[in-house]
């Protein structure tokens, strides 16, 4: 699933503006003629600081998963090369 992220400013009371982002979650499907088309599954609006925090947390999780996969790969290679 892909994402389209754009800036969105929300006006608050007393002329203050809060920076937000609009995130469109999309996927590619085929239309009746077989051509690929991009379809929006859903749209969410988030405060920019919240979006950054969530992305950083997701990045940390993914980096930890990469470390685990690297260790698995090293184990598999060691077993293969031991023969």
Secondary structure, DSSP 8 states (H G I E B T S, - for coil): -EEEEEEEEEE-GGG-EEEEEEEEEEEEEE-TTS-EEEEEEEEEEEEHHHHHHHHHHHHHHHHHHHHHHHHHHHHHHHHHHH-
